[in-house]
Amino acid sequence: GESLDYFIGEETRDFALKGIRAAALTLSLAQYPVISVNGNVAALCPRDLVDLAQACGGKLEVNLFYRAPGREEAVAEVLYKAGALEVLGVGDDASATIPELFSDRRRVSPQGIFKADAVFVPLEDGDRTEALVAMGKKVVTVDLNPLSRTAKMSSVTVVDHIVRCMPLLVEACREVKKMDRTKALAELANYDNKAVLGASLRYMGNRLLTLAGEAL
């Protein structure tokens, strides 16, 4: 996945900015947004996750593929140290179940992901994204691979490196919160995730052709 960042020149491109804007609109307009946090995301950008939850008025929830003893508590502790006041999904709080999932990721908080109308699931696998969409939830993701199942199944996909795009997403959420709701809804209605994925693929393809030509 990291190697794909070279394909976009290790910069946040226009297609990513469009995704960031739509992600901010989706999370900020949601009635009950939740930020899903796995170990990788917590290690890479814990403060940004806390800031995002505050900016969009959302909840933070730990959701891990393997819930080994102490792991979810460790991830929650990282978030608390980054300034979180509440972290869901730890221990017995993960008492609800996402249908059609068979890993530990099926276990979620009834006051978090299970209740959410929009879920931010960066660096995730396609199975859970598909299951959340099947539950009627809007799914926002960050994924450097526009061909992944997560990228294609999500309502909004930001094709960018998560460390680079997260501060931009936080700021975009703060801006959107100041907008007239009707205008914000109209802007989001015009967003086309497939078009954004297509633009990212074309950019990667053209850049590879250019790099190949320079190497000859």
N, C-alpha and C positions, 0 to 999 in steps of 0.2 A: 504493500500500500504506500509506504513512504516513497518508494521509487517513482510513483506517479506524480509526485510533487515536482520532479524534474521536468516532467512532460508539460507542465504549465509554467515553467521557468521560476518556480519557487516564489511566485507572486500571486496576489489576489486579483483575479481577472474580472472583466465585466460580468461574465455569466455567474461568477461567485457573488458579486455585489447584488445582482438581481435576486439570487437565492437568499442572501442575507436579509434583504428588504422584505421579501415574502415571508421568511421565517419570523422576522420581528412582528410583522402584521398578524400572522397566524397565532403566535404565542400571546401577543398583547391583546388581541381581540377575543381570545378564548375566555370562556366563563370560568374554567378550572384547569389552567395549564400546569403540567408537571415536568420537571427536568429529571430524566433517568440517568443515573450515574453508575458506571462500571469502574473497575479498578484502573484501567488505562486512562480514562478521562479524568478521574480524580488525581492521578499522578501528574498529568500534563497541565491542567489548568483549573485547579480547585477554586481559586479566588474568582475567576471569571464565571464559574458555575454559580457561585453564591451571588455575584453581582447580577447575573442573568435572572435568577429567581426573584431578586428584589425588583429588577427593572420591569419584569412582565407580571409581577404579582403571583408568581408560581411557587409550587412546592418542590423540594428536593427529595428524591427517593433513591436509595441504593438498590441496584438490581444486578446480581452477579450470576454468571453461568454456573460457577461452583460456589456453594455457600458453605465452605469449610469453616470449622470453628474458629472464630476470631477474625475472619476475613471481612465480613460486612461491618463489624464493629471498627476495624482498622480504617476502612474507607470512610465511614461516618466520622471518625475522629479527624481525618484529614480535612473534611468539610467544616467541622466545628472549628478547627484551628484557623481555617480561612475566613471565619466570620459567620458561619451558618448558625441560626438560632434553633432550627428544627430540621431533623433528617428522618424521613420515613423509611420503611422497608427493612428495618433491622430486627432480627429475632422474631418474636411472636407477632410483631406488627405486620409481617408479610403473610397474612392469613387468607387473602383472597387468591383466586386462581384465574389465569388467562386461559381460555379454552384452546385446545389444539396445540398446546406446547408441552414438551415432555422433559425439558431440562429444568434446573432450579429457577430459570428466568420466568417460569410460569407463576411463581409465587410473588405476589405484589401486595402492597398496602391497600386496604379497602378505602382509605382516605387519601390515596395517592393515585397511582397509575390506573387502578381499577375504576376510579371515579372520574378521571380526567376526560376532558373533551379534546385536548391537544397534548401531545407528548413529544418532548425533545429527546431523541435517542441517538446521540452521536456515536460513531465507531461501533455500530451494532451489526448483528447478523440478520439475514433476511427473514428467517422463521418468525422472529418476534415482531418485526415490522409488519409482516403479512397478517399475523394474528391480531395486532392492534388495529390495523385498518379494517379487518373483518368485524371488529367490535364497534365500528363506526367512529373511530377516533381519527383526528387529524394527526399525522406523524411528520415531524420535522427532523432531518438528519444532517450530519456533516460526513461526507464520504469522498475521498479522492478518486474513487473508481466509479465513473458514471454508468458502468455496465453491471455493477453489483445489483443483487436482488433488492437490497435495502434502498439503494439510490432510485431504482425504477419503481419500487412499490410505494415510496414515501410521497406524501402530499407536497412537500417542499424539500429539495435537496441542495445543500450548499457544497459545491465541488471545490474544496479548498482544504488547506491544512488547518486543523482545529486550533492550534496555538495562534495562528495568524488571524483567523476569522472571528474568534470568540469576542475579543474586545470590540470589534466592529458590530457584532450582533447585539452586544449589550447597549452600545450607544444608539443603535437603530431602534431598539425597544424603547429607550427613553424618549426618542423623537416621536415615535408612533403614539405613545401614550398621551402626547399633547395634541394629537390630531382630532378633528371631528370624526366621530365614529362612522357616520354614513360615508364620508369620503374615504376613510380607511378601508371599509368593506368593499367599496367600489374598486379601489386600487387592487386589493387582493383578488377580486373576482377576475381581473384581467391577467393574472399570473398563469403561465403555462410551464409546468415543470418539465414536460417532455421537450419543449423548445430549449430550455436551459441546458438540459442534458445533451441535446443535440449540438448546441453551440460549444459546449465543453469538449465534446468528442472531435468536432471539426478543428478546434484550436489545437488539441493534442496532435491530431493527424498532420496538420499543416506544420506545426513546430518540429515534429519528427522528420518530415520531409526536408525541412530547412536544415536541420542539424545533420541529416544524412548527406545532403549536398555539400555542406561545409567540410565534412570529413573526407570527401573524395578528392 
